[in-house]
Amino acid sequence: MLEDIQYQYLSIPLSGLNQADEDNRISIPADYAQLEKSISETGLISPLIVCASGAGYKVICGFKRLDILKKIKPGAPVKCLVTDPLPPADQLALNIAENISSRELNPVEAANAIAKLSAFYGRGEIIEKFLPAMNIQKSEYAYNKYISLASLGRRAKEFTASGRIPLAAAFQIVKFSCSEQEMFLNVIEACRMGANLIVETAQLVFETSMQYGVCAGEILTRAGCESIISNADLTPNQKTEEIRRALHSLKRPMYESAMARFRELAAEFDSRKISLNPFAYFEKDEISVKFNITSIKDLETKIAALERLKESRLAAEFLKNNGGHGDGARKEGKAGR
């Protein structure tokens, strides 16, 4: 049992550690600035856990700390807790147990842990025993979702581990090839997208690729993403809107014609009186009406404009009428979904 393991404290030269053996590693090499700052200022507080292996020692736990020590103190001995030789499954389980005792694994670490555990344990045992310990829902669905992240490309793993992209987006882009993941990451970086927009864009690219039966990279290419993000005249927000418009137009081929029709009919109203816009990408039968009121007379003017809107072709085509839809551009806007 892991709780019965005995440790011996030793200071071991870096050369005595088998640095090439990463069988037990679940973290990814990255820039751990906060941890590096802590070790630089206070030294190594938590020793590495290692076990004897051949003429040297095999690392069980502490790979991130080892990465930092190699960088900032390459000639100094490393504080280690040495165990007796352990079976590979116990080494991995010990590493996971040590990590989750002090913090929550990030999604990539959890994915790597599950993938490596699969070499020693059946799926059912991992779901029952290890997923709850890692604060993951105990289900086949969660198992499949998390283990899929192990196949992310390196940069996508770094983005996911650091929280730069939300987990929901990572679950989408793992379905892309590594080169397509790179294309996607370039887009969200150039646009400086927030979490919600990243998730929306990832889902939109995936769903549109399924709709057309082509790869995600082809959708990003058809949307002109490369030329948009390389346009120095556009701000990040403008790039985001251009890409969203292009992707939505691909997913809903009639969007542009529906938008043109809406603008044509909306032009019948004085924009100085009321401002009219459709619901985003015509997802709902709604019209956004905005106006300010400065006087009683102005209020009467706005009411008159709304009365005209009620009887207008715009309302007939873009609003529900007695529970049904009007004809014309609104219906065209739904085509191709």
Protein Blocks (a to p, Z undefined) as FASTA:
>chain_A
ZZlpccddddddfklpcfklcklpcbdcdddfklmmmmmmnopfbacddddehjbccdfb
hplmmmmmmmmmmmbccdddddddddfklmmmmmmmmmmmmbccdfklmmmmmmmmmmmb
cfklmmmmmmmmnopacdfklmmmmmmmmmpcfklmmmmmnomacfklmmmmmmpcfklm
mmmmmmmmmnopafklmmmmmmmmmmmmmmnopafklmmmmnommmmmmmmkbcfklmmm
mmmmmmmmmmmmmlmmmmmmmmmmmmmpcfklpccdddehhlaccdddddddfbfklmmm
mmmmmmmmmmmmklmmmcceehiacehjllmmmgoZZ
